[in-house]
């Protein structure tokens, strides 16, 4: 499910973010980072109707330190060269379908984007820790483990944010987010670049 969704997002970002004009409606993409109890990135697509109703799809990719990680776990010297990307971590992937409303301010380039919707999330985490060496400075991880992956869980996302269009086709946004599901909740603050038709 992840690969087709990402291909769709990236394809539509190119199409919608290329500055296509649409009378009385807006198309734009967002790409950014998330910081909270997880950290990661997001990519999304947004359509705004002439009545200021907004509909979007997005993909969130979140990670954090495993809660069950042994205290003496070490990533190993070699992992320093890939910034620890292949080390043990809890991983939450969420596919989002949202709707809401754009609330304009006195400045036409600044508006509130009030959205909420459904989140389909897949949670994976390391289990079955077994120590494999006691070296003071190990070259690789000093524990072996297996990665347990859950089935997709249906949840909710609440995602209000402030959008600022510096130009007609480029802007930024920031705001809190909250993803609730039965497997693992995610919350924090997001920062995005906005690319596409932001204002008419």
N, C-alpha and C positions, 0 to 999 in steps of 0.2 A: 504493500500500500504506500510506503514512503516514497519509493522512486517515482511512480507515476504522478503522485501529488506534487513532488518537487519539480518534475519536468513541466507539468501544467503551470505551476506558479512562475517558473523562470521564463517560459514561453510567453505567458500573458504579460509579464513585467516588461518584456521587450516591446510587445505590441502596444499595450496600454500606456507605457511610459514613454513612448516615442513622440507624444504630443498630438495625438489624434484629437480632432475637434468634434464635439458633440453638443448640439444646441440644447441649452438649458440643463445639461447634465455633466457630470464630472467622472473621469476615470483616472485612477492613479495607483501606484504601487508604494509599498513601504518596506524598508529593509533596516533592521536595527538590532540592538542588543538589549538583554534583560538582566537585571541585577536584583537579587532577593534571596529567598531561602534556597533557590537554585540560581544558576547563572547560565547564559547561553545567548542564542540569537533567534531572530524571527524574520520571516518574509511573508508578505501578504499582498492582496489585491482588493481594491475598493471601488464600488460604483455608487454615485450619489445622484438621486433623481432630482427633477426640477422642483420637487416639493421638499427637498433637503433630507429625505430618508436615505440612509446609507446601508449598503449590504456588502459584506466582505467575506473572503476566505483567507486563511493564514495557516502557516506551519510554525510551531514553536519547537525548538530543540534545546532542552534544559539538562544540566548536569549538576551534581554536587558530590561532596565526600560521602562515601557509604557510612551509614549509621552503625553498621556492624563490623567496621574495619578494625582489625587488631591494632593495639596501640603501638606495637613495634614494627608495623608494616613499613616497608621502604620501596619506593618506585624503582630504585636502581640507577646506576650512573648513566647507562645508555639512554634511558627514558628522558634524561635532561635535554637531549638533542631534538626530541620531537615535542618538547614542552609538556610531557606527561599525557599526551593524547591517547596512548594505548594502555594506560594504567587503570586500576579498579575505580569505578565510580557508579553512583546511582544515575540512571538515565531516564528522562521523561520526555517522550515525544507526543506532541498534541496537534491534532488537526481541527481547526476552528472554523465554524460557520456562524457569522454574527449579523446582527441587524441593529439599527438604531436611528439616531437623528443628529444632524449637524445644527448646533445652536450658534447663530452668528453673534458677533459682538459689534460694537460701534466701528471698529476697524475691520474693513471687509477682508483683510488678509489674515485675520486671527479669528478662530472659531473653536467651540467646544465640540468634540466628537464623542457622543454618548452612546456606547454600544454594549451589547451583551448577546449571549447565544449559547450554542452547543459546542462541547469539546469532546473529541474522541481521543483518548490518551492511552499510550502503551508505556508501561513502566518496566524497566529491567534493572537488576541489581546483582552484585556478586554474592555467592553463597559457597558453603563448603570450604572454608579457608583451611589450608594445610601449609605449615611452614616447610620450606624446602632448603633453606640454608641459614646459617648464623653468622655470615661474614659481616664484618664491621662496615665495609663499603662494598655492597654487592653490585655486580654489573647489571643484573636484571632484578625484577621483583623478587622479594624473599618469601613470598607466599604464592601458592597456586590456588585457583578458585574456579568455579563455574558461574556462568551468567544465567540467571533465571529471568525469563521474560513472561510477562503477564499477557492475557488476552486484552483486547481493546476494551476500555471502560468508558461509558458515557457519563459526561459531567457537564458542568456549567462554567462559562467564563463571563466575568464582569470586567469591562475594559474602557473606562472613560479616559479621555486624554485631550490635551490642548494642542491644536495644530496651528502652525504659523507658516504661511506661504510667503517666502521672501520674494519669489518671482512667480510668474504664471505657471511654470512647470517644475518648480523646485521649492522645497520647504523642509521643515522639521516638525517633529511632534514629541511630546513627553507626557507620561501619566502613569498611574498605578494599574496593575492588573491582578486578577484573582482567578485561578483555575481550581475548581472543586470537583473531585471525583472520589470513588471508593478506594483507589489504590494509593495515590499520593497527591497532596495539594501543593500548588505552586503560587507564590505571591511575590510581588516586588514592584519595581519601577522599570519602565521601558523607555528607550530613546531611539527615535527613528529618523531616517531620511525619507522624504516624500518625493516621488518622481512621477510626473505625469501631468494631466490637466487638473490643476488645483483650484483655479478660479476662472470664471468666464470673462 
